[in-house]
Amino acid sequence: MSGVFGVLNQQVAPPGLGLVLALGVFAVAVSAATFVLMLAGPARWRPLTRANVLSTVVHEGGHALLSIVTGGGVFQIEVTSAETGLTRTWSTSRWSRVLTLVAGYATPPLAGLGAAALLHRGLAPAVLALTVLAMVLVLLATRDVLTLGIVVALAAAAFATLKWGPDWLRNTVAYLEAWLLLTSELGGVAALVVGRLRHGYYGLEDDAAGLAEASGIPAFAWIAGWAALIGWTAWTAVPLLWPTA
């Protein structure tokens, strides 16, 4: 146990401003590429969107976590691509269903804010260790080979960086995680809006449509709530990510 707490409390020197900015720009580019691709954009954007797979796993893990916390359970977590996934859950009540659906787009930015708070204290190893733990928990609900490969790869990358990486690499991976989690759902939420403007409000099967059906509250209200949450977490987290020295 002392080893675990030692890792969680191990501090490293903060990175330079150039690295923090470069990782932030990259994360925003990934979000923009994800938005373009989700709207049937050109395939040349796909290599960049692969970096978004971490947030996709966290998104689906958020559904699973809230389902369990509210008394339901999880049949399966499936990542179908770097930008999309599916979590099959059961719920014990209407509000369990609502909270489970809300959690998808809410979990990545909140996790990014948590990572930023840890990085502000120089705790990049803790970010990596918690990433490994989160991936192990997702594995418990993984039933297909693609998701298994993705989750194991993410866990292995975080573990190897934590175990053998120098401080600069630990910072790079941990800060990249934080930026991706904070910004990645921007593309997804924007795609929800544009999809409705293009195709109307009926026949859709995304989280916002599910929430509108389960709660009676219009899908655009949920989308606006997610957008506000993403904006608030970014506003709060960016000063924490900024180097102080």
N, C-alpha and C positions, 0 to 999 in steps of 0.2 A: 504493500500500500504506500509506503514511503516513496517508492520509486515513481508511482503514478502521480502523487502530489508534487514530487520534485519536478516532473515534466510540466505539470500544469502551472507551476510557479516559476519556471525557468524563464529568465528574461534575456533578450538579445538587443543589441543596439539598433535603433530605428534606421531605416534606409534613407537614402538621399531623396531630395525633392524630385529629381529627374526620373527616378524609378517609379515613384508614386504616381507622377503625372502620366508616364508612359503606360502604366498598367490601367489607369483610369480611362485613358483614351481608347485603349484596346478593348476594355469592357464595354464602353459605349458603342464601339464599332460592332462588337458581337451582337449587342442588342438590336442595332439597326439592321444588321444582316439577317437576324432571326425574323424581324418584322417583314422584310422584303421576301424572304423565302416562304414564310407562312401565308403570304398573299400570292403564292404561285409565282414567285420571282425566278430569275434565271438560276440554273444549277451552279453557276460559278460562285455563288455566295455560300454554298454548303460547307466547304472546308472551314470557313471562319466560324460558322454556327456550331461546329462540333465542340468548341470551347464552352458552349452553353449547356452541355450535358450535366454538369454539376448542379445547376439550378433546376433542371428538369427532374433530377433525382430528388432534390430537396423539396420541390413542389409536390411530387407524388408522396414523398415521406410525410409532408405536412397533412395531406388528406388522411393518411393512415394513422398518424399520431392523434389527431383530433377525434377520429372515429373511435379509437381505443379509449381515450380519455373520457369521452362522453357515453361510454357504456356499450359501444358497438364493437366491431372487429374488422379484420382485414382478410380477404380471400387471397389477394394477389396484388403485387406492385409490378407493373410492366412498363419499361421504357421502350417505346416503339421507334424513336429516332432521337437525335440530339435535341430536337425542339419539342417533342411531344411524348406523352406517356398516358398511362391509364391505371387507376387504382380501383380495384373492386372491393367495396366495403359493404358492411351491413350496419344499420343504425337502429337504435331502440326507440327513437322518437323523431318527431318532425324537426325539433331544434338540434338534435344530434346530427341529422342529415344536413341542416343548414350550416352548422359550424364546421362540419367535415368539408363541405364544398367551399366555404369561405377560406379555409386554411390554405388551399393550394397556392393561390397568388399572393397570400399574405406571408407565408413562411419564408421564402427566400429573402425578401428585403429585411424582415425581422432578424433572420439569421445573420445577414450581412451587417446589420447594426450591432449585433452581439459580437461578431468578429472584430469590428472596428473598435469597440470598447476594449477588447482584449489587446489588440495591437497598439492602442494608445498607451497601454501600460508595458509595452515591449514583450507581450506574451504570445509571440508567433508560434512557439511549440505547442501551446495550449490549443490554438486554432487547429493545428494539424492533428493533434491527438483527438479532439472532438470530432473532426472530420472522419477519422478512422472509426470511431465509435458509431457515428451516425450511419456510415456505410454498412457496418456489421449488423446494425438493427434492421436496415432495409433488406439485407440478405435474408432475414428470417421470413420475409414475405415474397421473396423472389422465386418464380417458378419456371422461367424461360431462360434459354441459353444467352440471348442477346443482353438481357438485363443483368444476368449473372456476370457476364464478361465486363460490362460497363462498370458495375458497382465494385467488382474485385479490382479492376484497373484503377479506379479512383482511390480506393482504400490503399492499394499497394503504392501508388505514387505518393500519397500523403505519408504513409508509414516510412517509406524509404527516405523521403526528405527529412522527416523527423529524426530517424535513426542515424543516418549517415551524412545528411546534407550539411554544408557549412552554413553559418548564420545568414550570409547574403542570400543563399538559395531558400532557406526557411522563410525569410522575409518575403522574397519574391512570390513564392507559392501562396503563402498566407494572405498577403495583400491582394494578389490576383483573385483568390477566392472571395475576399470581402467585396472587391469591386464588382465581380461577376454577380454575386448574390444581390447586391444593392441595385444593379442596373438591368439585370437580365429580363425581369418581368415587364419592363417598359415596352419591349417589342410585342410580348404576348398580349398585354392589355390594349395596346394600339391596334393589334390585329383583331381583337374582339370588336372594337368600335367600327373599324373599316368594314369588317365582314357584315355587320348589321346594316351599315349604310349601303352596301352593295347588294345584299341578298335579302334584306328585310329581317323580321324578328321571329319567323316561324320555321320550324323544321331544324332548328339548331340544337346541337347536343353538347355544347361546351359548359364550363362551370357556371357562367352567368345565366345561361338558359335554365340550367338545373336549379339554381337559386331562385329564379323568378317563379318557377313552377312550385318549388317547395315552400316559399315564403309569401308569395303574392306581391312581393316588392319588385318593381320593374328591373330588368337586367341592367339598364344604364345606371341605375342607382348603385348597384354592386360594383360595376366597372368604375364609376366615379370614386367610390370608396377605396378600391384598390389603388387607383391612381393617386389619391390623396395620401394613402399610406406609404406608397413608394416615394413620393415627394418628401414626406416628413422624415422618413428614415434616411434618405440621401442628405437632406438638409442637416440632420443631426449627426450623421456619421462622417461626412467629409471633413469637418474640423478635427475629428478624432484621428483620421487617417493622415492628416497633414503633419509632416515632420516638425517637431518643436525646436530642433537644433540643426 
